[in-house]
Amino acid sequence: MVGIGARSGVGADEIVRVISTVLQPNWRVEAIASIDRKADLVAAVASSMGVRGVTYSADELSTVVTPTVSVRVLRAVGSASVAEAAALLAGGSTELTVPRFGLDGVTVAVVELCLDGGQGGRAIL
């Protein structure tokens, strides 16, 4: 799962570019997740990557314990974490593979699941 957050005005192409900087070559993205107020952006990113999009309310995101929090994000959207919380919720996990990474107004966090229980195929769910 790739959780995303973005400042106003950031487009889907910019988000896809930032996502590509954190993914390992053997990872396959299954879904993009974020806050519901970014649903159109999530749909555009997911569509361009050929995956599904998932969104959560600020209330849902604020229930998730994350390694990092942002007072600025809390004031802006009602949750102290968007990318990390969305990735953890969507992935049904409590551990991030890639904690919050920010670049050019985009924030990305990743939850990874191993598909075969070993070192083989991996999916970013």
C-alpha positions in Angstrom: 0.0 0.0 0.0 1.2 3.4 -0.9 -0.2 6.2 1.3 0.0 9.7 -0.2 -0.5 13.3 0.9 0.0 16.4 -1.2 -0.2 20.1 -0.9 -2.9 21.9 -2.8 -2.1 22.2 -6.5 0.1 19.1 -6.8 -0.9 17.0 -9.7 -1.0 13.2 -10.2 2.1 13.1 -12.4 4.1 14.7 -9.6 2.9 12.2 -7.1 3.6 9.3 -9.4 7.2 10.7 -9.8 7.7 10.8 -6.1 6.3 7.4 -5.5 8.7 6.0 -8.1 11.6 7.4 -6.1 10.8 5.2 -3.0 9.8 2.0 -4.7 12.2 -0.9 -5.1 12.4 -2.5 -8.5 10.8 -5.8 -7.3 7.8 -4.1 -5.6 4.4 -4.1 -7.2 1.9 -1.5 -6.1 -1.6 -2.8 -5.4 -3.3 0.4 -4.2 -2.9 4.1 -3.4 -4.5 5.5 -0.2 -5.1 8.9 1.2 -7.6 11.2 2.9 -11.1 11.4 1.4 -10.7 15.1 0.6 -8.1 14.1 -2.0 -10.4 11.4 -3.6 -10.1 12.9 -7.1 -6.3 13.0 -6.8 -6.2 9.5 -5.5 -8.3 8.3 -8.4 -6.1 10.0 -10.9 -2.9 8.6 -9.4 -4.4 5.1 -9.1 -5.7 5.2 -12.6 -2.4 6.3 -14.1 -0.6 3.5 -12.2 -3.3 0.9 -13.0 -4.1 0.2 -9.4 -7.1 0.8 -7.1 -7.5 3.9 -4.9 -8.7 3.9 -1.3 -9.7 6.9 0.9 -10.4 7.5 4.5 -12.0 10.2 6.6 -9.8 12.4 8.9 -11.5 10.7 11.8 -10.5 7.3 10.5 -6.9 8.4 9.9 -6.6 10.0 13.3 -7.2 6.7 15.0 -3.9 5.2 13.6 -0.7 5.5 15.6 2.0 6.6 13.3 5.8 7.2 13.8 5.5 10.9 12.8 2.8 13.5 13.3 2.4 17.0 11.9 0.6 19.8 13.8 0.3 21.7 10.5 -1.4 18.7 8.8 -3.7 18.2 11.9 -4.8 21.9 11.7 -5.3 21.6 7.9 -7.2 18.3 7.6 -8.1 17.1 11.1 -5.5 14.2 11.3 -1.9 14.5 12.3 -0.9 12.0 9.7 -2.2 11.3 6.2 0.3 9.3 4.1 1.5 7.0 7.0 -2.0 6.5 8.5 -3.6 5.8 5.1 -0.9 3.3 4.2 -1.2 1.5 7.6 -5.0 1.4 7.5 -5.2 0.2 3.9 -2.5 -2.4 4.5 -3.9 -3.6 7.7 -0.5 -3.2 9.3 1.2 -1.6 12.2 4.6 -1.3 10.5 5.8 0.9 7.7 8.3 -0.3 5.1 9.0 3.3 4.1 8.1 5.9 6.7 6.9 9.3 5.6 9.1 10.7 2.7 8.4 14.1 1.4 9.5 15.8 -1.8 8.1 18.8 -3.8 4.9 19.0 -1.8 4.2 15.3 -1.9 4.4 12.9 1.0 4.6 9.1 0.5 4.6 6.2 3.0 4.7 2.5 2.1 3.5 -0.8 3.7 5.0 -3.9 2.1 3.7 -7.4 2.2 5.6 -10.4 1.0 3.5 -12.5 -1.3 5.3 -15.8 -0.9 6.5 -15.7 2.7 10.1 -15.4 1.5 12.4 -13.2 -0.5 10.4 -13.6 -3.7 7.5 -11.5 -5.0 6.5 -8.5 -3.0 3.5 -6.3 -3.2 3.0 -2.8 -1.9 -0.5 -3.3 -0.5 
